[in-house]
Structures are given as structure tokens and as C-alpha cells.
Amino acid sequence: MIRTEKVTIPNQNLAIDAYLASPETPGKFPAIIVIQEIFGVNAHIREVTDRLANQGFVAIAPAIFQRLAPGFEAGYTPEEVIIGRTYKNQTKASELLSDIQATINYLYSLPQVQQGGVGAMGFCFGGHVVYLTATLAEIKATASFYGAGITNSCPGEKEPTITKTKDIKGTIYAFFGLEDASIPVAEINEIEAELTKHKIKHEIFRYSGADHGFFCDRRGSYNQKAGTDAWHKVLQLFTDSIK
């Protein structure tokens, strides 16, 4: 059994809405931060957070659009994609890093969270964001799902996120669908080469027949085989790295 609640993460003058899921059993547990797609902390993100709690983690999903659109939550229609992308394009790496660091600090303030490092898991834009936040000292393990733009952009900055690869502290797993038009194979290979170059502990997983959003069972692009395999790999990553 798990306990779920809406909480608020303080970050200076900002109050970040978040969804928290924890095991109900007494004790201390490792923590995972779940970073949303462009659709906010919606039902899918809450379900992923719950799934992690059911596996013995304290999981939290902060609203990374809090500064732009408090309470924003959307589905997957073309109109909602446009709105989500509009917010995504207004984010800044410095603010995202600050908000995730505040989330780490909040987790460490909870009595049920063990100290010594946390994990991060992100999808779509969140997959890009977790590649960026993997540079934070307390992030020991990162699962990045179909994060587009890592090789050629960084929120609010001139240099792309891939240039920060050398600063990644822990282990990173990255998951890509080979039918994903938003992430060409050449970009996947570039990410892998950069991780290898800087001797970052990593695994890159490429799924034939899988498209963007393959992990989300609420999207038409859901691929059960790829999603199930990736989930097992994520659990192994977090178990080996922070549990």
C-alpha cells in the first residue's frame, strides 16, 4: 500500500506544487524525482510516481511549469501539445536546476527518505531536463526517456545541454524509440559518444518499432513491449544505484 498527497516545495519566494507518493510501511526509503512531459503533472505522471512508490521508493513529481502556469495539466491533443510547447520554450535551465535542487532538499527533509543520493526519471521534455539535472551532486541515477533536443538546445541558454555531459555525477540510462522523428539516430549516437568520451556510467537503449512517448499507455504511440522492458531496466538502475 502507498500514501499519496499533494505537497508544496519551497524555493525562495516560489512555492512549487508537487505530487508525492510514499510506501505506507514504516522505515526509510530511497527517493526518486519524476519529471513531467510538456503536459504537466497529469494522470500518467502521477501513475508513474505511484508505480515507483509501490516498488519501495518515495517518489515526487514537481510541477516544472510552476513559474509559468500554476496548476497546468493537459492531455495529448494537438491543441494541448501547442500549449505545452509554449510553456516549455519559456523555461530556463538555471530555474529548472534550482527547482530540482529545492525538490531534493524537500525530500531530505522528510522523515521517510533516506539520505545519500536520489534518482531522477523524466519523459519527453522531462527526459531532456533530467539529463540536465544529472549534473546535480545528489543525483546518483537518472533515467531519461526520449529527451529531444539534448544535442542542439538547452532551455534559455546558447550552448546545448550535451555540453554539460562532463558534469554528470552518477549513472544515466537513456531510452529512445527508433521510430521517433524528433530524435534522429545520429543524435542518439552523439549522446552515447559524449557519455563514453567523458567516462560517464551509462546505458543507451534503442527500441525498434517504438515511437516518441512509447512508455505512456495513455498515448497512441504506447508500445507495451518497449515500455515493459524499459521499466524493468529503470527499476534495476535505481535498485543498484540508490537502494
C-alpha positions as CSV (number, residue, x, y, z in Angstrom):
1,M,0.0,0.0,0.0
2,I,1.1,3.6,-0.7
3,R,0.1,7.0,0.5
4,T,-0.3,9.9,-2.0
5,E,-0.7,13.6,-1.4
6,K,-0.3,17.0,-2.9
7,V,2.6,18.9,-1.3
8,T,4.3,22.3,-1.8
9,I,8.1,22.6,-2.2
10,P,9.6,25.9,-1.0
11,N,12.2,27.5,-3.2
12,Q,12.9,31.0,-2.0
13,N,9.8,33.1,-3.0
14,L,8.4,30.3,-5.1
15,A,6.1,27.5,-3.9
16,I,6.2,24.5,-6.3
17,D,3.2,22.2,-6.4
18,A,4.1,18.6,-6.4
19,Y,2.6,15.1,-6.2
20,L,4.2,12.8,-3.6
21,A,3.8,9.0,-3.3
22,S,5.3,7.0,-0.4
23,P,5.2,3.4,0.9
24,E,2.9,3.2,3.9
25,T,5.1,0.8,5.7
26,P,7.4,2.3,8.4
27,G,11.0,2.9,7.6
28,K,13.3,5.0,5.4
29,F,13.3,4.7,1.6
30,P,15.3,5.9,-1.3
31,A,13.8,8.8,-3.3
32,I,13.0,9.4,-7.0
33,I,12.1,12.7,-8.7
34,V,9.7,12.2,-11.7
35,I,9.9,15.0,-14.3
36,Q,6.8,15.5,-16.4
37,E,6.3,15.8,-20.1
38,I,5.1,19.1,-21.5
39,F,1.6,18.1,-20.3
40,G,2.2,18.9,-16.6
41,V,1.9,16.6,-13.7
42,N,-1.0,14.8,-15.3
43,A,-2.6,11.3,-14.7
44,H,0.3,9.5,-16.5
45,I,3.0,11.2,-14.4
46,R,1.0,10.5,-11.2
47,E,0.7,6.9,-12.2
48,V,4.4,6.6,-12.7
49,T,5.0,8.2,-9.4
50,D,2.6,5.7,-7.8
51,R,4.3,2.7,-9.5
52,L,7.7,3.8,-8.0
53,A,6.2,4.1,-4.5
54,N,4.8,0.6,-4.9
55,Q,8.3,-0.6,-5.6
56,G,9.6,0.8,-2.3
57,F,10.7,4.3,-3.3
58,V,9.5,7.7,-2.1
59,A,8.6,9.4,-5.4
60,I,7.8,13.0,-6.1
61,A,6.7,14.8,-9.3
62,P,7.3,18.6,-9.1
63,A,5.4,21.0,-11.4
64,I,8.2,22.3,-13.6
65,F,5.9,24.8,-15.2
66,Q,5.0,26.3,-11.8
67,R,6.7,29.7,-12.7
68,L,4.7,29.9,-15.9
69,A,1.4,28.1,-15.4
70,P,0.5,27.0,-11.9
71,G,-1.9,24.0,-11.9
72,F,-1.3,23.3,-15.6
73,E,-2.3,19.8,-16.6
74,A,-3.1,18.6,-20.1
75,G,-3.8,15.6,-22.3
76,Y,-2.3,14.8,-25.7
77,T,-4.4,16.6,-28.3
78,P,-2.7,18.7,-31.0
79,E,-4.1,21.8,-29.3
80,E,-2.7,20.8,-25.9
81,V,0.7,20.0,-27.5
82,I,0.9,23.5,-28.7
83,I,0.2,24.9,-25.3
84,G,2.7,22.6,-23.6
85,R,5.4,23.5,-26.1
86,T,4.7,27.2,-25.5
87,Y,5.5,26.8,-21.8
88,K,8.5,24.5,-22.5
89,N,10.0,27.2,-24.7
90,Q,9.9,29.7,-21.8
91,T,11.8,27.6,-19.3
92,K,15.3,28.4,-18.3
93,A,18.0,25.8,-17.3
94,S,19.0,27.8,-14.3
95,E,15.5,27.9,-12.9
96,L,14.9,24.2,-13.6
97,L,18.1,23.3,-11.8
98,S,17.1,25.5,-8.9
99,D,13.7,23.9,-8.7
100,I,15.0,20.4,-8.8
101,Q,17.6,21.2,-6.1
102,A,14.8,22.6,-4.0
103,T,12.9,19.3,-4.6
104,I,16.0,17.3,-3.4
105,N,16.2,19.5,-0.3
106,Y,12.5,18.9,0.4
107,L,12.9,15.2,0.0
108,Y,15.8,15.2,2.5
109,S,13.5,17.0,5.0
110,L,11.0,14.1,5.0
111,P,11.5,11.5,7.8
112,Q,10.8,8.6,5.5
113,V,13.5,9.5,3.0
114,Q,17.0,8.0,3.3
115,Q,20.0,10.3,2.8
116,G,22.8,9.7,0.4
117,G,21.5,10.5,-3.0
118,V,18.3,10.4,-5.1
119,G,17.2,9.2,-8.5
120,A,15.5,11.1,-11.3
121,M,13.3,9.9,-14.1
122,G,11.9,12.1,-16.9
123,F,9.9,11.8,-20.1
124,C,9.8,13.9,-23.3
125,F,10.9,17.4,-22.2
126,G,11.4,15.9,-18.8
127,G,13.8,13.4,-20.4
128,H,15.9,16.4,-21.5
129,V,15.5,18.1,-18.1
130,V,16.8,15.0,-16.2
131,Y,19.9,14.9,-18.5
132,L,20.5,18.5,-17.3
133,T,19.8,17.8,-13.7
134,A,22.0,14.7,-13.7
135,T,24.8,17.3,-13.1
136,L,23.5,18.0,-9.6
137,A,25.7,16.4,-6.9
138,E,22.9,14.4,-5.1
139,I,21.5,12.8,-8.3
140,K,23.0,9.3,-8.3
141,A,20.9,7.7,-11.0
142,T,19.0,9.1,-14.0
143,A,16.5,7.5,-16.4
144,S,16.0,9.8,-19.4
145,F,13.1,8.8,-21.8
146,Y,13.1,10.2,-25.3
147,G,14.5,13.6,-24.3
148,A,14.6,15.6,-27.6
149,G,17.0,18.5,-28.2
150,I,19.8,17.4,-25.9
151,T,22.4,17.7,-28.7
152,N,21.2,21.1,-30.0
153,S,19.5,23.1,-27.4
154,C,19.3,24.0,-23.7
155,P,16.4,25.9,-22.1
156,G,17.2,29.6,-22.1
157,E,20.9,29.1,-22.9
158,K,23.1,29.2,-26.0
159,E,25.2,26.1,-25.5
160,P,23.3,22.8,-25.8
161,T,22.7,20.5,-22.9
162,I,25.1,17.9,-24.3
163,T,28.0,20.2,-23.4
164,K,27.2,19.6,-19.7
165,T,27.7,15.8,-20.1
166,K,31.1,16.0,-18.4
167,D,29.5,17.3,-15.2
168,I,27.1,14.3,-14.8
169,K,27.8,12.8,-11.4
170,G,26.1,9.4,-11.3
171,T,24.8,6.7,-13.7
172,I,22.5,7.6,-16.6
173,Y,20.2,5.3,-18.6
174,A,18.7,6.8,-21.8
175,F,15.8,5.2,-23.7
176,F,14.9,6.0,-27.3
177,G,12.4,4.7,-29.9
178,L,13.9,4.3,-33.3
179,E,10.7,5.5,-34.9
180,D,10.9,8.8,-33.0
181,A,11.1,11.5,-35.7
182,S,12.0,14.1,-33.1
183,I,15.3,12.3,-32.1
184,P,17.3,11.2,-35.2
185,V,19.6,8.2,-34.7
186,A,22.5,10.5,-35.3
187,E,21.6,12.4,-32.1
188,I,21.3,9.2,-30.1
189,N,24.8,8.2,-31.3
190,E,26.1,11.7,-30.4
191,I,24.8,11.4,-26.9
192,E,26.3,7.9,-26.5
193,A,29.7,9.1,-27.8
194,E,29.8,12.1,-25.4
195,L,28.9,9.9,-22.4
196,T,31.6,7.5,-23.4
197,K,34.1,10.2,-24.0
198,H,33.7,11.6,-20.5
199,K,33.6,8.1,-18.9
200,I,30.1,8.6,-17.5
201,K,28.5,5.4,-16.4
202,H,25.7,4.9,-18.8
203,E,23.5,2.6,-20.9
204,I,21.7,3.6,-24.1
205,F,18.6,1.6,-25.1
206,R,17.2,1.8,-28.6
207,Y,13.8,0.2,-29.3
208,S,12.9,-0.9,-32.8
209,G,9.4,0.0,-33.8
210,A,8.9,2.4,-30.9
211,D,7.9,6.0,-31.3
212,H,8.1,9.1,-29.2
213,G,6.1,8.6,-26.0
214,F,6.3,4.8,-26.1
215,F,6.3,4.4,-22.3
216,C,2.9,6.2,-21.9
217,D,-0.1,3.9,-22.1
218,R,-2.4,6.9,-22.5
219,R,-0.9,7.8,-25.8
220,G,-1.4,6.3,-29.2
221,S,2.3,5.7,-29.5
222,Y,2.4,3.4,-26.5
223,N,4.5,0.3,-27.1
224,Q,3.9,-2.3,-24.4
225,K,6.9,-4.4,-25.2
226,A,9.3,-1.5,-25.1
227,G,7.6,0.1,-22.1
228,T,7.8,-3.1,-20.1
229,D,11.4,-3.7,-20.9
230,A,12.4,-0.1,-20.1
231,W,10.5,-0.3,-16.7
232,H,12.5,-3.4,-15.7
233,K,15.7,-1.6,-16.6
234,V,14.7,1.5,-14.7
235,L,14.0,-0.5,-11.5
236,Q,17.3,-2.3,-11.8
237,L,19.1,1.1,-12.2
238,F,17.5,2.6,-9.1
239,T,17.9,-0.6,-7.1
240,D,21.6,-0.8,-7.9
241,S,22.3,2.9,-7.5
242,I,20.4,4.2,-4.6
243,K,18.6,1.4,-2.7
